[in-house]
Amino acid sequence: MSAGGGGLGTPRALPSSGPRALRDMPHPLAASSSEEAASELTPSPDLLLPRSFADKDLSLPNGTPVDTSSPASSSSLLNRLQLDDDLDGETRDLFVTVDDPKKHICTMETYITYRVTTKTTRAEFDLPEYSVRRRYQDFDWLRNKLEESQPTHLIPPLPEKFVMKGVVDRFSEEFVETRRKALDKFLKRIADHPVLSFNEHFNVFLTAKDLNAYKKQGMALLSKMGESVKYVTGAYKLRSRPLEFAAIGDYLDTFVLKLGTIDRIAQRIIKEELEYLVELREYGPVYSTWGGLEMELAEPLEGVSACIGNCCTALEELSDDMTEDFLPVLREYILYSESMKNVLKKRDQVQAEYEAKLEAVALKKEDRPKVSI
Amino acid sequence: MERPEAEPLGASHSCQTGEAEPGTGPAEEEPGGAAAGTMMEDCLSKKIEITVSEAEKRTGRNAMNMQETYTAYLIETRAVESQTEGQCSPPDSLWRRYSEFELLRNYLLVNYPHIVVPPLPEKRAEFVWHKLSADNMDPDFVERRRIGLENFLIRVASHPIICQDKIFYSFLTQEGGWKEMVNETGFQLKADSRLKALNATFRVKNPDKRFTELKHYSDELQSVISHLLRVRARVADRLYGVYKVHGNYGRVFSEWSAIEKEMGDGLQSAGHHMDVYAGSIDDILEEEEHYADQLKEYLFYAEALRAVCRKHELMQYDLEIAAQDLASKKQQCEELATGTLRTFSLKGMTSKLFGQETPEQREGKIKVLEEQIHEGEEQLKSKNVESREFVKSAWTDIERFKEQKNHDLKEALISYAVMQISMCKKGIQVWTNAKECFSKM
């Protein structure tokens, strides 16, 4: 990874934050020394208390100075991912909530809409309060728009789009509630983002009565940046990928794998616990039956039976908590990692484009002397 | 070998009427609690210490001269007094195999039908959860059997009546020739084969209600404990699965920690705790097997209890049959004497068809019958006495057994609860440690 070097066959490599040994560079997801950031980074270890992650977004401070010269430089990339730490309630001026899911049955399809409520003091909004109805498609549209218009930003993930019909009931209370929570988190993250929250698509999403009309309008105007990124083919091979990005890429690959394994293990544990629960439910009453036969032993045996009953209740709670609090967080970070990988891919594409253009320039420079006079 | 019991006072003498007498009446305790106390002190268990200290695999030739492998157990006995005096004299010891224990127990069953004879540990491994082996040669099974055999011997030695049996004493002390000695007592001839036919019903008109209820109780007890043991085995199986899957966390945390910087140490330590957690289940379940063994003992005790009730039933049945027999003979005698034919009898018909008997013949018959009646009356009398004695001594032993059962099972439940508490505390410890690792990350 060298900076400099001109000449024909070697297009200049992308400037990075400078030739630094890999180990001296902050880890892409490194926590800062500040405690706040550290606690924000990891999922809450105390899973018994439901914590809203709305105000605890990924904070990625890094030590390198802001460098906005090249949009694709690693430092600026990381910088853009950095969020302000001062997210106290007092400085926030935009509050978004997702609730009240409702089923709509139409001739063509059946779907669920959610109420999106906004309260704000920002000048960009005409009214201080809004309440609109949005369905999953709309959220998906918003996310795509955000990705297009701010490709250097890490857009928070959405819950999975496709669910296998017949395997998961799309209209079950559980599924809808899980989705609602995830959508709520999604919007809150954007609302708390110093850059993304000012995005015009976000504004329209929160305020427009008829989002579909706006969507149709928007289709005709593709942002330039997004277009260029879309049209770059993957045929051009990268000369070299700066070490930091290679490191990030490798890290993410393993990270996603490990999280996936943990998810599977957790699910397996829940399954085993439920099977254990089934047996326990039969075990307790047998002691009761026995107690019925006895005189002196009746009380102790009943006692054992009651204890086992309590254990059953506790175990049930444990399994529920695992499902509701632990698993969603794992899935969220898996989705986050996927998002990051996409960002890296785009970065690669931009680099590829850049290098292609450099080569083209070099070739033209070659030709220039021949076209003299 | 029984102690002669005091004759119950005020018992109705219904032998003369030829009716069977149910052995009712308040169960008379042994005279005074003090006597019971001295009896306990006479127990063998107070005099000698018995242990089954070792188990060894042996090969030998069986009755059909085929090679077989079996396990032999070392029984050690040591006089209690020699220990208190400060000397630690070496114990006497001999080797016995399971079949010899069985022989001893069968002997006791036949000779002490009114005693709830302590049971042997199970012959084959039952109620196993998947990790336990059902193989009789498995070292864990052998170990648990060793403990069970020791427990059996101590139970017998602690019983005020059977501990005094000579055959039992020689079982503990005389290595050679014991089997022959037992067989020479001819106890197998005394054995009532009907006792084995558990489900055959005998129409008993006047059984002692207490025994009927007790038999019912022992059936129910057997059923409920079997059910309990079966479900417990399944519970153990499932719990094993839950703990072991957590071991996977250990591995993946370790792999994950390799790619992390700040989180690396925390993940690694947490992973270690998960491994500890997964490993702890083996010891926990082994301890629980001990609880299962305690329950099993009472499962088999229930069978011994049932045998005593069964014996009463059979005795009562025999008594009633004998009484019936006596009554019919008396009736026959009466008919012959008075010449009236009250009931249909083949003899009566044939004599009608082929002519009356001569007075001499009739006299002869009457005399035979009278002899039989006299014999029958004597027999019925002694049977009644036997039956009453049986009921009395059996009920005493049953009361003793009930107390023992309540005490033992209470202890077993308490230790089970303690086990569970300890298991939960260990779990809490592991997760607290893991949580600390996570919070420090």
Interface residues (C-beta under 8 A of the other chain):
Chain A: H27 A30 A31 A38 T42 P45 D46 D250 Y251 T254 F255 K258 T261 I262 I265 R268 I269 E272 E273 E275 Y276 V278 E279 L280 E282 Y283 V286 Y287 T289 W290 L293 E296 L297 P300 L301 V304 C307
Chain B: Y217 E220 L221 V224 I225 H227 L228 V231 R232 R234 V235 D237 R238 L239 G241 V242 V245 H246 N248 Y249 V252 E255 W256 I259 K261 E262 M263 N406 L409 K410 L413 Y416 A417 K435 F438 S439 M441
